[in-house]
Amino acid sequence: MKNFLKTKTWPVVAGLLVAFITMTIFEYINSFIYPLPIDLDTRNPEAVWAFTASLPWTAYILVFLGWIIGAFKAGWVTTYLTKEKTYKLSFMVGIILTILGVINNILIGHHLLFNIVGLPMFILFTYLGHKYLSSRTRTQ
């Protein structure tokens, strides 16, 4: 059991944490460019959806970059900690990020195009992070 936690669970949790921290930093920066209105009731889903619908497409650029960089780093960290040659645990991280992204988009109400383009990036960039580290360790 201890070995399972060390070799499987911890790398997935660490990869997810790195992704969450990275995405949070990008969204925090974005909040300075597009701040929430002072009178916005964040507990009211309709008000949140109306606010996100009013944002220009440029508001989504930093969020999208955060998703890409966060997923890439998550794939890299998970592969680094597991030393895996196959894309199994990093893929699991990509799936978890995608599921959480779907939930986030339902709650916040992102534009449909953002969902179509953005959500597949979690799996793609965890894979690229995995491949990047795998190719670096093979050449050394």
N, C-alpha and C positions, 0 to 999 in steps of 0.2 A: 504494500500500500504506500509506504513512504517513497519508494522508487517511482511509482505512478505519479504521485504528487510532484515530485522533483522533475521528472522527465516529460510529463504530459500536461498536467494542470497548471503549474507555475508558468511555463512558457506562454500558454494561451492567455492567462490572466495578465502577464507582463505585456504581451503584445497589445491586448485590449487597452490597458492603462496608458501605454505610449500613444495609441491612437486617440483616446479620449483627451489626453492632455494636449496633444498637438491640435486637435480640432477645436478645443476650448480656447486655446491661444488665438487662433485665427478668428473665431467668432467674437472673442473679446475685442480684438482690433476692429472688427467690422462694426461693433456696437458704438465705437467712437465716430465712425463715418455716418452710420445710420442709426442714431439712438432711438430707443423706444419713446413714444410720447409719454409725457408725465401722467396724463390721465388714463392711460391704457390699463384696463383690468386684465391681468394675465391669467386670471382664473376663468375668464369668459372666453370660450373657444371661438365664438363668432367674432369677437373683437380682435383676437389674435389673428384669425384668418383674414379679416378685413385689412389689418395692418400689413401682413405679409403680401397680400394681393396689391397693395398700394406701392410697394417697393419697386424701384426700377431694376432691370435685369442686372445692372452692375453691382447691386447689393449682394448678388449670389456668387460673384467671382471669388471673394475671399473664403466663403463657405465651401465652395467647390474645391479650391486649392487646399483648404484644410482637410477635406475628405481625402483628396489624392495623396497628400504628403503623410497624413496620419495612417492611411492604409498601407502605404509603402513602408513606413517605419515599423508598423505592426508586423508585416510579413518578414521584414529584416530581423527584428528582435526575436520573433518566435523561432525563426530558422536558426539564428545565432545560438539561442539557448538550448534548442533541441539537437542541433547538429544534424538535422534530418536532410536526407538527399531527396526524398519524395515530398510532394506538395500536399501533405495531409493536415498537419496541425495549423499551418498557415492558411490553408483553405478553410478550416473550421473557423479561424478568426475572421476571414473574409465573409463567411456565411453569417456569423453572429453580428458583424458590423452592418451587413445588408439588412438583416431582420430589424436591428435597432434603428437603422436609417428609415425603414418603412414606417415603423411606429412613430418616429420623430416627425416624418413628413405628414402622417395622418393627424397628429396632434397640432402641428404648427400650420399646416396647409400650404406647403410649398407649391409652386406652379408645376403642372403636370410634366412639362418639358424638362424641368430641372430633375424630376424624379426619373424620367426615362433615361436621361444622359448620366445623372449622378449616381444612381444606385448600383449599376454594374461596375462602377469604378472601384468599389470596395474589393470585389473579388479580383479584378484585373490588377490593381496595384498591390494587393497583398502577394499576388503571384509574382509580379515584377520585383518586389522587395526580396522575396524568396530566391528568385532566379539571380538577382544581382549578387547576393551574398554567396549563393552556390557557385556562381562562376568565378567570383573572387577567391574563394577557398580552393577551387580546383587548380587555378593558375599559380598558386603560391606553393 
